[in-house]
Amino acid sequence: MDKNQVLHALEQGASFWNSWRKHQVNGEINLDGVELEGMNLNGYDFSKASFCNARVTHCSFQYADLIFANLQGSCFQHNDFSYAKLIAANLSRCDLSGSILFLAKILTANTRNARLENIDFRGHDISSLILRDVSLAGSNLESQQLARVDFGNSNLAGVNLRNADLSSAIFTGANLSSANMRGANLTGAVFKGANLTGVDLRQLDLYKADFASANLTDCDLRGANLGKVRLTGATITGSKLWKITSAGWNIANVKCAYAYWDESGQEKTVYRTHEFERIFAEAVTIELRYPYRLADHELATLPIFMEHLAAVHWGTILRLKSISDVAGGALVKFVVEEVGTHNPTELKNQLQTEAERIQLAQLVLRTNTQLHVQLKEKMAAIREEFWPRLLELAADHEQEQVRKLTILFMDLKGFSQWGNDELSEKLALFRGLVKPILKKWSADHPNMEGDSLRVTFKNATAGLACACMMRNVLRAAGFELRIGLELGEVSIIHNEVTDIPDLEGVAVSMAARMEAAAEPGEVLVSHMVRHYAERSDLFSFTPRRVPLKKSIGTLAQGEHIECFAVEATKNLQEALA
């Protein structure tokens, strides 16, 4: 049919068009490549019409019939489709941006690769549309029921998804930057490789959501449930993490240069490469399955096994977590409680590989009768030599143990300036004031030399509360002091000189370094102490960057460390009053 004839009929109004259209022999209308602007096309019958690669803008299609119409590759921006029928229309690669779809019928339309930007979809059920590889930027999808819908690789920048049901929805590779997702249901949603820069996810339940390799830069996650969330390889730099729930989360290879843990989201905490993962990741666990059962020689050599794994990865501390019966044999689990300076994810893979290599040697030993007999004889000799001595030392159960403790170091200012006549009196007052406070907070392993004090606590909250109370009491008595706290692995050993238990470990040294770096009247703590103590709402933390007065590990004298100065909140002040 001649296109000029079609265009002439189009200009005669809806009544003429529909009557003319009804009497067409072919019944097929070809408007491919047509350019229309500002026309009133209300009530027109465009069913099965073809608008491929057409440009139709600022037109009114109210009550128009576009059932089975082909708009593939066309530009239909800023049109009014109120009450129109777009059922089964082909909108593939069509640009409908800025159009009005009030009460329009769009069910089963083909929206593959379409541009549906800045459109108000309220009142529409779009869950049946193809929403993968489309652009919905700036559109309103508020309160939509979109559970399990695939938005993969779609542009959702600035989209309004407030209160939408997005449970188990797929956003793989999607752009969600600055999207409004307040109140949305995101349980189990998949955001692999998605861009969520600047998205507000406060208070949302993200349980089991998958953010692997996603960009969460500057996201607001305050109060969010991140339980069992997968953040493998994700970027969370600049995110706000106050009062998140993180039990069971997977942060392998997470990238975080800094984050905000305070309620206002203003106090920046800076992290070195892999430091965030080392501090907050679930403990690295190595698993080994043994066929049938765990043989006696395999059980006996487990300590050597762990010692070997720690030796080939300097700075790590391993312990045996469990030995359990499983189908077909036994399951042995080692837990890495200190990863040192290693990347936790790479460390896990390396330890697992090395552990499996050594396990193969253990299993081979099952068939090497001669070596097996020799090992049993050596074990029997060790038992006969050391078992009686071990029984004698059983009462001293704390010796040689490794525990996770909070360590507090305190030092008084001006001690060296006290005269001989007041030294004894002041020290007696100092010890008399400190003793009941340590008892109140169940301090362990006290060590006091002159004006200095070192004690441990079973948890960070008790240690910090004790520190704040000591500061208040001693200051009131005219003493100035400095306090440093660290939380970590501590070896409890027997001191052959003093004949009493003593403490060793990097955490002990770091607590001493922070005490030395503190200003008079200041309590300095590490990231670990803050992480465990801030949940109580009893303390406020101010970021500090202080130089080391003495080297420790790989950190040289004069190098700066990130830590926090602590003050008691009103709740703790009232409790201590």
Residue pairs with C-beta under 8 A, 6 or more apart in sequence:
1 24
1 26
1 28
1 29
1 30
3 30
3 31
3 34
6 29
6 30
6 31
7 34
9 16
9 17
9 20
9 21
10 17
10 31
10 39
10 41
10 44
12 20
14 41
14 42
14 43
14 44
17 44
17 45
18 43
18 44
18 45
21 29
21 45
22 45
27 48
28 48
28 49
28 50
29 46
29 48
29 49
29 50
30 49
30 50
31 49
31 50
31 51
31 54
32 50
32 51
32 52
32 53
32 54
33 52
33 53
33 54
34 51
34 54
34 55
34 56
35 54
35 55
35 56
36 54
36 55
36 56
36 57
36 59
37 56
37 57
37 58
37 59
38 57
38 58
38 59
39 59
39 60
40 59
40 60
41 59
41 60
41 61
41 64
42 60
42 61
42 62
42 63
42 64
43 62
43 63
43 64
44 61
44 64
44 65
45 64
45 65
46 61
46 64
46 65
46 66
46 69
47 65
47 66
47 67
47 68
47 69
48 67
48 68
48 69
48 70
49 66
49 69
49 70
50 69
50 70
51 69
51 70
51 71
51 74
51 76
52 70
52 71
52 72
52 73
52 74
53 72
53 73
53 74
54 71
54 74
54 75
54 76
55 74
55 75
56 74
56 75
56 76
56 79
57 75
57 76
57 77
57 78
57 79
58 77
58 78
58 79
59 79
59 80
60 79
60 80
61 79
61 80
61 81
61 84
62 80
62 81
62 82
62 83
62 84
63 82
63 83
63 84
64 81
64 84
64 85
65 84
65 85
66 81
66 84
66 85
66 86
66 89
67 85
67 86
67 87
67 88
67 89
68 87
68 88
68 89
68 90
69 86
69 89
69 90
70 89
70 90
71 89
71 90
71 91
71 94
72 90
72 91
72 92
72 93
72 94
73 92
73 93
73 94
74 94
74 95
75 94
75 95
76 94
76 95
76 96
76 99
77 95
77 96
77 97
77 98
77 99
78 97
78 98
78 99
79 96
79 99
79 100
80 99
80 100
81 99
81 100
81 101
81 102
81 104
82 100
82 101
82 102
82 103
82 104
83 102
83 103
83 104
84 101
84 104
84 105
85 104
85 105
86 104
86 105
86 106
86 109
87 105
87 106
87 107
87 108
87 109
88 108
88 109
88 110
89 106
89 109
89 110
90 109
90 110
91 109
91 110
91 111
91 112
91 114
92 110
92 111
92 112
92 113
92 114
93 112
93 113
93 114
94 111
94 114
94 115
95 114
95 115
96 114
96 115
96 116
96 119
97 115
97 116
97 117
97 118
97 119
97 135
98 117
98 118
98 119
99 119
100 119
100 120
101 119
101 120
101 121
101 124
102 120
102 123
103 123
104 124
106 124
106 126
106 129
107 125
107 128
108 128
109 129
110 130
111 129
111 130
111 131
111 134
112 130
112 132
112 133
112 134
113 133
113 134
114 134
114 135
115 134
115 135
116 134
116 135
116 136
116 139
117 135
117 136
117 137
117 138
117 139
117 155
118 137
118 138
118 139
119 136
119 139
119 140
120 139
120 140
121 139
121 140
121 141
121 144
122 140
122 142
122 143
124 144
125 144
125 145
126 141
126 144
126 146
127 144
127 145
127 146
127 147
127 149
131 149
131 150
131 151
131 154
132 150
132 151
132 152
132 153
132 154
133 152
133 153
133 154
134 154
134 155
135 154
135 155
136 154
136 155
136 156
136 159
137 155
137 156
137 157
137 158
137 159
137 175
138 157
138 158
138 159
139 159
139 160
140 159
140 160
141 159
141 160
141 161
141 164
142 160
142 161
142 162
142 163
142 164
143 162
143 163
143 164
144 161
144 164
144 165
145 164
145 165
146 161
146 164
146 165
146 166
146 169
147 165
147 166
147 167
147 168
147 169
147 185
148 167
148 168
148 169
148 170
149 166
149 169
149 170
150 169
150 170
151 169
151 170
151 171
151 174
152 170
152 171
152 172
152 173
152 174
153 172
153 173
153 174
154 171
154 174
154 175
155 174
155 175
156 171
156 174
156 175
156 176
156 179
157 175
157 176
157 177
157 178
157 179
158 177
158 178
158 179
158 180
159 176
159 179
159 180
160 179
160 180
161 179
161 180
161 181
161 184
162 180
162 181
162 182
162 183
162 184
163 182
163 183
163 184
164 181
164 184
164 185
165 184
165 185
166 181
166 184
166 185
166 186
166 189
167 185
167 186
167 187
167 188
167 189
168 187
168 188
168 189
168 190
169 186
169 189
169 190
170 189
170 190
171 189
171 190
171 191
171 192
171 194
172 190
172 191
172 192
172 193
172 194
173 192
173 193
173 194
174 191
174 194
174 195
175 194
175 195
176 191
176 194
176 195
176 196
176 199
177 195
177 196
177 197
177 198
177 199
178 197
178 198
178 199
179 196
179 199
180 200
181 199
181 200
181 201
181 204
182 200
182 202
182 204
183 204
184 204
185 205
186 201
186 204
186 205
186 206
186 209
187 205
187 206
187 207
187 208
187 209
188 207
188 208
188 209
189 206
189 209
189 210
190 209
190 210
191 209
191 210
191 211
191 214
192 210
192 211
192 212
192 213
192 214
193 212
193 213
193 214
194 211
194 214
194 215
195 214
195 215
196 211
196 214
196 215
196 216
196 219
197 215
197 216
197 217
197 218
197 219
198 217
198 218
198 219
199 216
199 219
199 220
200 219
200 220
201 219
201 220
201 221
201 224
202 220
202 221
202 222
202 223
202 224
203 222
203 223
203 224
204 224
204 225
205 224
205 225
206 224
206 225
206 226
206 229
207 225
207 226
207 227
207 228
207 229
208 227
208 228
208 229
208 230
209 229
209 230
210 229
210 230
211 229
211 230
211 231
211 234
212 230
212 231
212 232
212 233
212 234
213 232
213 233
213 234
214 231
214 234
214 235
215 234
215 235
216 231
216 234
216 235
216 236
216 239
217 235
217 236
217 237
217 238
217 239
218 237
218 238
218 239
219 236
219 238
219 239
219 240
220 239
220 240
220 265
221 239
221 240
221 241
221 244
222 240
222 241
222 242
222 243
222 244
222 263
222 265
223 242
223 243
223 244
224 244
224 245
225 244
225 245
226 244
226 245
226 246
226 249
227 245
227 246
227 247
227 248
227 249
228 247
228 248
228 249
228 250
229 246
229 249
229 250
230 249
230 250
231 249
231 250
231 251
231 254
232 250
232 251
232 252
232 253
232 254
233 252
233 253
233 254
233 255
234 251
234 254
234 255
235 254
235 255
235 256
236 254
236 255
236 256
236 259
236 276
237 255
237 256
237 257
237 258
237 259
238 257
238 258
238 259
238 260
239 256
239 259
239 260
240 259
240 260
240 265
241 259
241 260
241 261
242 260
242 261
242 262
242 263
242 265
243 263
243 535
246 280
248 282
249 282
250 281
250 282
251 276
251 277
251 280
251 281
252 277
252 281
252 344
252 345
252 348
253 277
253 343
253 345
254 276
254 277
254 281
256 271
256 276
257 270
257 271
258 268
258 269
258 270
258 271
259 268
259 269
259 271
259 276
260 266
260 267
260 268
260 269
261 267
261 269
261 530
261 534
261 541
262 540
262 541
267 541
267 542
267 543
268 543
269 527
269 543
269 562
270 543
270 562
271 279
271 562
274 342
274 343
274 344
275 527
277 343
277 344
277 345
278 339
278 344
279 527
279 528
279 531
280 531
281 344
283 335
283 336
283 337
284 335
284 336
284 339
284 344
284 347
284 348
284 351
285 321
285 333
285 334
285 335
285 336
285 348
286 309
286 318
286 333
286 334
286 335
286 336
286 348
286 351
286 352
286 355
287 331
287 332
287 333
287 352
288 331
288 332
288 333
288 334
288 355
288 356
288 359
289 326
289 328
289 329
289 330
289 331
289 332
290 298
290 329
290 330
290 331
290 332
290 359
290 363
291 328
291 329
291 363
292 328
292 329
293 325
293 329
293 330
294 323
294 329
294 330
294 332
295 362
295 366
296 376
296 379
297 362
297 365
297 372
297 375
297 376
297 379
298 362
298 365
299 323
300 375
300 379
301 362
302 320
302 332
305 355
305 358
305 362
306 318
306 319
306 320
306 334
308 354
308 358
309 316
309 318
309 334
309 351
309 354
309 355
309 358
310 316
310 317
310 318
312 354
313 340
313 342
313 347
313 350
313 351
314 340
315 338
315 339
315 340
315 341
315 342
316 336
316 338
316 339
316 340
316 342
316 347
316 351
317 336
317 337
317 338
317 402
317 489
318 334
318 335
318 336
318 337
318 351
319 334
319 335
319 337
319 402
320 332
320 333
320 334
321 333
321 334
321 335
322 331
322 332
322 333
323 330
323 331
323 332
323 333
324 330
324 331
324 333
325 331
334 351
334 355
336 344
336 347
336 348
336 351
337 402
337 404
337 489
338 488
338 489
338 506
339 347
341 554
365 371
365 372
365 375
366 372
393 399
396 494
396 501
398 492
398 501
399 492
399 493
399 494
399 501
400 491
400 492
400 493
400 494
401 491
401 492
402 489
402 490
402 491
402 492
403 489
403 490
403 492
404 487
404 488
404 489
404 490
405 444
405 456
405 457
405 458
405 487
405 488
405 490
405 507
406 456
406 457
406 458
406 459
406 460
406 462
406 463
406 485
406 486
406 487
406 529
407 454
407 455
407 456
407 463
407 485
407 486
407 487
407 488
407 490
407 503
407 507
407 508
407 511
408 443
408 453
408 454
408 455
408 456
408 457
408 463
408 466
408 467
408 483
408 484
408 485
408 511
409 452
409 453
409 454
409 483
409 484
409 485
409 511
409 512
409 514
409 515
410 452
410 453
410 454
410 467
410 470
410 481
410 482
410 483
410 515
411 451
411 452
411 453
411 481
411 482
411 515
411 516
412 430
412 451
412 452
412 474
412 479
412 480
412 481
413 479
413 480
413 481
413 482
413 520
414 480
415 450
415 451
418 426
427 450
427 451
429 477
430 451
430 474
430 477
430 479
431 448
433 473
433 474
433 477
434 448
434 453
434 470
434 474
437 466
437 469
437 470
437 473
438 446
438 455
438 466
440 466
440 469
441 457
441 462
441 463
441 465
441 466
441 469
442 457
442 458
442 462
443 455
443 456
443 457
443 466
444 455
444 456
444 457
444 458
445 454
445 455
445 456
445 492
445 501
445 503
446 453
446 454
446 455
447 453
447 454
447 455
447 502
447 503
448 454
454 503
454 508
454 511
454 512
455 466
456 463
456 490
456 503
457 463
457 466
459 532
460 485
460 487
460 525
460 528
460 529
460 531
460 532
460 533
461 532
461 533
461 536
461 538
463 485
463 487
463 529
463 533
464 485
464 523
464 525
464 529
464 533
464 538
464 539
464 566
465 538
465 568
465 572
465 576
467 483
467 485
467 523
467 566
468 523
468 539
468 566
468 567
468 568
468 572
468 576
469 576
470 481
470 483
471 481
471 483
471 521
471 523
472 568
472 576
474 481
475 481
475 521
480 520
480 521
481 520
481 521
482 515
482 516
482 518
482 519
482 520
482 521
482 522
483 515
483 518
483 522
483 523
483 524
484 510
484 511
484 512
484 513
484 514
484 515
484 516
484 517
484 518
484 523
484 524
484 525
485 511
485 514
485 523
485 524
485 525
485 526
485 529
486 507
486 508
486 510
486 511
486 514
486 525
486 526
486 528
486 529
487 507
487 526
487 528
487 529
487 532
488 505
488 506
488 507
488 510
488 528
489 505
489 506
489 507
490 503
490 504
490 505
490 507
490 508
491 503
491 504
491 505
492 501
492 502
492 503
493 501
493 502
493 503
493 504
494 500
494 501
494 502
495 501
495 502
506 552
506 553
509 552
509 553
510 526
510 552
513 548
513 549
513 550
513 552
513 561
514 524
514 525
514 526
514 546
514 561
514 563
515 524
516 549
516 550
517 524
517 546
517 547
517 548
517 549
517 561
517 563
518 524
518 546
518 565
522 565
523 565
523 566
524 544
524 546
524 563
524 564
524 565
524 566
525 533
525 541
525 563
525 564
525 566
526 563
526 564
527 562
527 563
527 564
529 564
530 541
530 564
533 539
534 541
537 569
537 571
538 568
538 569
538 571
538 572
538 575
539 566
539 567
539 568
539 569
539 572
540 566
540 567
540 568
540 569
541 564
541 565
541 566
542 564
542 565
542 566
542 567
543 562
543 563
543 564
544 562
544 563
544 564
544 565
545 560
545 561
545 562
545 563
546 560
546 561
546 563
547 558
547 559
547 560
548 555
548 556
548 557
548 558
548 559
548 560
548 561
549 557
550 557
551 557
555 561
568 576
